[in-house]
Amino acid sequence: MSDTPADTHPRLVGFPQKVQDDYKRYMETKDSGDLSTFVLSALGFLSEDSDGVEALSSAPDDTKLIEQSVIDSLAVAELMFLLEDLFEFSIDDEKMREMETVGDLKAIADDLNNQKGTPSE
């Protein structure tokens, strides 16, 4: 028998409860602020530096993600794949390569929030 709650998205199994709760909150509200919270908490887990990622929530949009040693390119790729799986949309490879700043990350989250259709359940 599984310890995973029935309402947990299969793609989030193994993620900390906070990440799962942030996802559920966004799914209930569809608020862009809740989406940003989810994206940052997922990134914190994927990068194994939740303190550094937490600081990004108040960082200026021109803050470089990788140069600030907050995340590495693997964490960025994993985050993009996670978002694609959860929300059934595709992020252009060029756009993913160009994602360097907090503002770029927010722009992708905004694009996602503005997507039509329903996320995968």
N, C-alpha and C positions, 0 to 999 in steps of 0.2 A: 504494500500500500504506500502511496506517495504522501510526503509531507507538504507537497505543493498545494496551496489553496486553489480551488476550482476556478476562481476568477483571475488567476495569474496568467498573463499572456505567455504561451509556451516559449517565446523567444527571450523572455525575461527570467526564466528558471535559472537559478544560480546567482542572480543579481541580488544585492542587499535589499532588505525590505523597504528602505527609503526610496530607492530607485523605482521599485514596483509601485509604491504609494504615490510617488510623483507622477508616474505614468497614468495611474487610475484617476488622479485629480485632474490631469489635463484632459483625459477622455470624457470626464464629466462636465468640465467647464468650457473646453475648447478655447481657453484664454491663452494668448500668446505669452504672458508672463509665466503661466503654469508650464507651458511648453519649454520655455527657456530654463526653468528650474529643473525639469526632467532631463533636458539635454545636458546641463552642467553636472547633475548628479550621476548620470550615466557615464559621462566623460571622466568624472572623478574616479569611478570604479574601474573603468577601462585603463586609465593611466596610472592607477595606484597612487595618486597624489591628490586626494580629496581636498586637502588644505589649500594647495595651490590653485585647484580648479574653483574652489569656493571664492577665492580672492578675485577670480575673473568676473564674477557676477557684478562687481562694482568697478571693474577696470574700464578705462577709456576704450572706445571702439578700435583705436589704432594699436592697441597692445598686441604684440606679436606672440602667438601661442607657443610655437616651437622654440623660438629664440629665447623666450623667458624660462625655458626648461620646465614648463608646466606640463606639457604633453610631448609625445613624440609622434612621428608620422604614422606609426602602427596604430596608436590610439585613435588618431583622426580617421583612419581607414575603417577601423572596427566600429567607430561611432556612426559613420556614414552607412555601413552595411546594416547596422542595427536599425537605423531610421528607415532605410529602404525596406527592410523586412517588416517592421511594425506598421508602417503607413502605406505600403505598397506603391511606392513611387520611386523614380530613378533619379539619381544625382549624376549629372554630366561629369565624366571623368576630368574634363578640363576645369570645371568648377571646383571639383574636389582638390585638384592639384593647386589651384589658386587660393584655397582657403588657408590664410596665414594669420589672420587677426581675429580678435573677439568680434569685431563688426562683421567679418565674413561669416563667422559661425551664427551670429544673430540673423544675418540675411538668409541663410539656409533655413533656419528655424522659421523665419517669417514666410518664406516660400512654402514650407511645409504646412504652416498654419493656414495659408491661403489656398491650399490644394482643394479641389472639389473631390467628392467621393468619400467613402468611409474607410477607416483604417481596418486592417485585418484583425479579426477577433480570435 
